[in-house]
């Protein structure tokens, strides 16, 4: 496994998701929202939903090859949950992609 499987059904694979994951199109829609709209949505969410929201923003930016943004989001999540295995795995993947880009 190259580690990228963490990106496909991340919350379900970790046994952390009780509801179905959001459709992939909603992830990209969320990414396209203006920062002011995202700022309105985020505080209204429960703590677990906030974690999921930040994680999916990191995944979406990773897939869009926006590695610096993805790293910012995943590190925000890891500040609150430093032992989160999905977050740590995604951080490694992002770092690896960023290192490849600097060669």
C-alpha positions as CSV (number, residue, x, y, z in Angstrom):
1,X,0.0,0.0,0.0
2,X,1.4,3.4,-0.9
3,X,-0.6,5.1,1.8
4,X,-3.0,6.9,-0.5
5,X,-5.9,4.6,0.5
6,X,-6.3,6.9,3.5
7,X,-7.8,9.4,1.0
8,X,-10.6,7.3,-0.3
9,X,-12.9,6.5,2.6
10,X,-10.8,8.1,5.4
11,X,-13.2,8.4,8.2
12,X,-14.9,5.1,7.5
13,X,-11.6,3.2,7.3
14,X,-10.7,4.5,10.7
15,X,-14.1,3.5,12.2
16,X,-14.7,7.2,13.0
17,X,-17.7,7.8,10.8
18,X,-21.2,6.8,11.7
19,X,-22.9,8.6,8.9
20,X,-22.1,8.1,5.2
21,X,-19.2,10.3,4.0
22,X,-20.2,13.4,2.1
23,X,-20.3,12.9,-1.7
24,X,-17.1,13.8,-3.4
25,X,-18.8,16.7,-5.3
26,X,-19.7,18.3,-2.0
27,X,-16.1,18.3,-1.1
28,X,-15.2,20.3,-4.1
29,X,-18.2,22.6,-3.7
30,X,-17.0,23.3,-0.1
31,X,-13.5,24.1,-1.4
32,X,-15.0,26.5,-3.9
33,X,-17.0,28.5,-1.3
34,X,-15.6,31.9,-0.4
35,X,-13.7,32.0,2.9
36,X,-16.4,34.1,4.5
37,X,-19.1,31.4,3.8
38,X,-16.8,28.7,5.1
39,X,-16.2,30.8,8.2
40,X,-20.0,30.9,8.8
41,X,-20.4,27.1,8.4
42,X,-17.4,26.0,10.5
43,X,-18.4,27.5,14.0
44,X,-21.9,26.1,13.6
45,X,-20.6,22.5,13.3
46,X,-20.1,20.1,16.2
47,X,-16.5,19.4,17.2
48,X,-16.4,16.0,15.3
49,X,-17.9,17.7,12.3
50,X,-15.3,20.4,12.5
51,X,-12.6,17.8,12.5
52,X,-14.2,16.1,9.5
53,X,-14.6,19.4,7.7
54,X,-10.9,20.3,8.2
55,X,-9.8,16.8,7.2
56,X,-11.9,16.9,4.0
57,X,-10.6,20.4,3.1
58,X,-7.0,19.0,3.5
59,X,-7.9,15.9,1.3
60,X,-9.6,18.1,-1.3
61,X,-6.6,20.5,-1.5
62,X,-4.2,17.5,-1.7
63,X,-6.2,16.1,-4.7
64,X,-6.1,19.5,-6.3
65,X,-2.3,19.5,-5.8
66,X,-2.6,22.6,-3.5
67,X,-0.1,21.0,-1.1
68,X,0.6,24.1,1.0
69,X,-3.1,24.6,1.7
70,X,-3.6,20.9,2.4
71,X,-0.7,21.0,4.8
72,X,-2.1,24.1,6.6
73,X,-5.5,22.3,7.1
74,X,-4.1,19.0,8.2
75,X,-1.7,20.7,10.7
76,X,-4.7,22.6,12.1
77,X,-6.4,19.3,12.7
78,X,-3.3,17.7,14.2
79,X,-3.0,20.6,16.7
80,X,-6.3,19.4,18.2
81,X,-5.7,15.7,17.7
82,X,-1.9,15.1,17.5
83,X,-2.4,11.3,17.6
84,X,-4.9,11.1,14.7
85,X,-3.5,8.4,12.5
86,X,-5.3,9.6,9.3
87,X,-4.1,13.1,9.8
88,X,-0.5,11.9,10.4
89,X,-0.7,9.7,7.3
90,X,-2.0,12.5,5.1
91,X,0.7,14.9,6.5
92,X,3.3,12.4,5.4
93,X,1.7,12.1,1.9
94,X,1.6,15.9,1.5
95,X,5.2,16.3,2.7
96,X,6.3,13.6,0.2
97,X,4.5,15.3,-2.7
98,X,6.0,18.7,-1.7
99,X,9.5,17.2,-1.5
100,X,9.1,15.7,-5.0
101,X,8.1,19.1,-6.3
102,X,11.2,20.8,-5.1
103,X,13.6,18.4,-6.8
